[in-house]
Amino acid sequence: MAELFVNQAKQYADSRPSYPLQLFQFIASKTPSHNLVWDVATGSGQAAKSLATLYKNVIATDVSEKQLEFATKLPNVRYQHTPSTMSKIELEQLVTPEGTIDLVTIAQALHWFDLSTFYEQVKWVLKKPHGIIAAWCYNLPRISNEVDIVLDQLYSVISKPYWDSARKLVDENYRSIDFPFEAVDGVDHTGPFEFVTETNMTFDGLLTYIRSWSAYQTAKEKGVELLGDDVVEKFKFAWGEDVRKTAKFPIYLRIGRVGNA
Ligand SMILES: C[S@@+](CC[C@H](N)C(=O)[O-])C[C@H]1O[C@@H](n2cnc3c(N)ncnc32)[C@H](O)[C@@H]1O
């Protein structure tokens, strides 16, 4: 699936939301030390740049070099291209040695992973017993009643055949995703915990966001343009005269502690 994010890497960097401070503060309050984070599937660093303000160092990895090209470069973030599956030796050489990580984050990507292999690696790199894994996804933005109707129709009906089956986990707000970790201090479950991120979107920004969908890319490869003239016209009419609108993306966080696993 990683190639789905290669062709629209620029659209992705331009149109995807970053995440709210409250989300990172909540996560950071659960790790006893703030030395090292592994942001897996960092894309163009949407989470890495915020983690860099709360943790001493961030290792941000992705299977797509093209995505990494568009990431914000910061002195305490090491961007690293990785293969989609890594042996322990590769993990140690490219990412980090065993038991060294305070926090593993995965933003809008856990649903793409082979979970049992990935969790084994997470458990290997995290400090025991207090190392934390935090994985979140976000769903369709809410923009205005009129725009939401057109967007929902495009998402749930027109683009439906082009989404990978893994997308169902996002549709279910990560409620059903396998997450074998202990509850962190102060709560009695691993989520999902809800947050929201807001962006100030232009009409072109909305179209760019849709073009960054993996389903848009898949449809295009099959000769189908999801943003045909008729759909764009419907969006234009629904959008109205505003130059910008607030788009609110609901976020769903799963968070857990590794324990002595
Ligand atoms: C939807 S994007 C999320 C990017 C970013 N984390 C964000 O919050 O917007 C999914 C990312 O997962 C990456 N990816 C997919 N499979 C991966 C794997 N096995 N290891 C690392 N990255 C992977 C893709 O290249 C893509 O950049």
The ligand as an ORCA input file, in Angstrom:
! r2SCAN-3c Opt
* xyz 0 1
  C      -1.936      8.128      5.888
  S      -0.193      8.350      5.899
  C       0.086      9.027      7.531
  C       1.247      9.985      7.555
  C       1.402     10.804      8.849
  N       1.777      9.953      9.963
  C       0.165     11.620      9.191
  O      -0.183     11.680     10.350
  O      -0.422     12.228      8.302
  C       0.364      6.725      6.010
  C       1.889      6.608      5.926
  O       2.242      5.276      6.285
  C       3.413      4.930      5.565
  N       3.576      3.479      5.708
  C       2.773      2.516      5.244
  N       3.214      1.296      5.610
  C       4.324      1.501      6.356
  C       5.249      0.624      7.024
  N       5.118     -0.693      6.992
  N       6.288      1.187      7.718
  C       6.423      2.538      7.751
  N       5.594      3.420      7.106
  C       4.564      2.891      6.425
  C       3.101      5.482      4.173
  O       4.232      5.632      3.364
  C       2.453      6.843      4.531
  O       3.422      7.870      4.602
*
